[in-house]
Structure formats: structure tokens, C-alpha cells
Amino acid sequence: MTQISRHQRSSGRFWEAEYPQIDGENGLNFAGWAKKVTGAATISVGSVGLSGDLLSTFGGESSTPASLDNLLERMERDEFDLIAIGRAILSDPEWVTKIRSGDTSSLKDFSPAALGELY
């Protein structure tokens, strides 16, 4: 019998350590701890490619494109298996294509107005 389990929890910012008192400011995020403790594959999420977090969006704040270096470092050290991208794609549906081709200069800012737009 195949058993599938899931737990969804956005950490707000994928790069923030869940328990910095245990493994430091650059320690594992929630998905990293879940993978370490259970051995299960995990997906991380939270402000990927953006400067501001989701809660700031509800306060009307925009976010600018942010570096993915920390994301790449965490994926290379196998902290989590996949990354989910939300708001960056809402404001720029070509985000993945631009990242893949190295065209980071044309990435769009995220504005809360994007939550009401359909592409």
C-alpha cells in the first residue's frame, strides 16, 4: 500500500531558519527540518525571487526582484527537493523563462494589484 502524507506551511521567507537557536541564522527552514526529521521529500515556499514577504502584500507593499543565490545554495546542499513560486509568477508569467535564460534584468516588480489580474 502506498502512503502519501502532506503538510503545507509557508514560512514567509524560504531563506529564514526555522530554529536559529539550534543551527544558526543560516540554518534549515521548515521544509529542511521536515526532510531531516522524516526523510520525506519536501517543497519549500516563501518570497522566492522577491524582496518582500506575503504579509507585506496585504499591507499594500510592492516587492522588487531579489537574488536567487541563497535558493541555489540551499538546493545544492539538498535542504529541500522542490521550490514553489507564487507571487513572482503572478506579476510576471514569463518569470521561469526569464530565469532559465538568465534574463534577470527584465524581471518585473510585484504589486498587490497583480492579485486581481488574470493573464
C-alpha positions in Angstrom: 0.0 0.0 0.0 1.3 3.5 -0.9 1.0 6.1 1.8 1.1 9.7 1.0 1.2 12.4 3.5 1.5 16.2 3.3 1.8 19.2 5.4 1.6 22.7 3.9 3.1 25.6 5.7 4.6 28.7 4.1 7.5 30.0 6.1 7.0 33.5 4.7 10.7 33.6 3.5 12.3 30.4 2.4 15.7 31.6 3.5 14.9 32.1 7.2 16.0 29.5 9.6 13.1 27.8 11.5 15.2 27.2 14.6 18.1 29.6 14.5 18.8 28.9 18.2 19.7 25.3 17.1 21.5 25.7 13.8 22.2 29.4 13.4 20.8 32.2 11.2 21.6 30.3 8.0 20.1 27.0 9.4 17.4 24.8 8.0 14.0 26.3 7.1 10.7 24.4 7.9 10.9 22.2 4.8 14.6 21.4 5.6 13.7 20.3 9.1 10.8 18.2 7.9 13.1 16.5 5.4 15.8 16.0 8.0 13.4 14.5 10.6 11.2 12.4 8.3 13.4 11.7 5.3 10.4 12.6 3.1 10.7 14.8 0.0 9.8 18.4 0.7 8.8 21.5 -1.1 9.8 24.9 0.3 8.0 28.2 -0.4 8.1 31.8 0.7 9.0 35.0 -1.2 11.0 33.3 -3.9 12.6 35.9 -6.1 11.1 38.8 -4.3 12.3 41.3 -1.7 9.1 41.4 0.4 7.0 38.8 2.2 3.4 37.8 1.6 2.1 39.6 4.7 3.5 42.9 3.4 1.5 42.5 0.3 -1.7 42.7 2.3 -0.4 46.0 3.7 -0.2 47.3 0.2 3.6 46.9 -0.2 5.2 46.0 -3.5 8.3 43.8 -3.8 11.3 44.1 -6.2 13.1 41.1 -7.8 15.6 39.5 -5.4 18.7 37.3 -5.9 18.2 33.6 -6.1 21.7 32.8 -4.8 20.5 31.7 -1.4 17.9 29.5 -3.0 20.5 27.8 -5.2 22.8 27.2 -2.2 20.0 25.6 -0.2 19.0 23.4 -3.1 22.6 22.4 -3.8 23.0 21.3 -0.1 19.8 19.2 -0.5 17.9 21.2 2.2 14.6 20.6 0.3 13.7 18.9 -3.0 11.5 21.5 -4.8 10.6 25.1 -4.6 7.2 26.7 -5.1 7.0 30.1 -6.7 3.9 32.2 -6.2 3.8 36.0 -6.3 6.7 36.4 -8.7 4.8 34.4 -11.3 1.6 36.3 -10.6 3.2 39.6 -11.6 5.4 38.1 -14.3 4.1 35.0 -16.1 7.4 34.7 -18.0 9.4 34.6 -14.8 10.6 31.0 -15.2 11.6 31.5 -18.8 13.5 34.7 -17.9 15.3 32.9 -15.0 16.2 29.9 -17.2 17.6 32.2 -19.9 19.5 34.4 -17.4 17.4 37.5 -18.2 17.1 38.8 -14.7 17.2 42.4 -15.7 13.7 42.2 -17.2 12.0 40.6 -14.2 9.0 42.6 -13.0 8.3 44.0 -9.6 5.4 42.5 -7.7 2.5 44.8 -6.9 -0.5 43.8 -4.8 -2.6 44.8 -7.9 -1.4 41.7 -9.5 -3.6 39.6 -7.2 -6.6 41.0 -9.2 -5.2 40.4 -12.7 -5.7 37.4 -15.0 -3.3 36.6 -17.8 
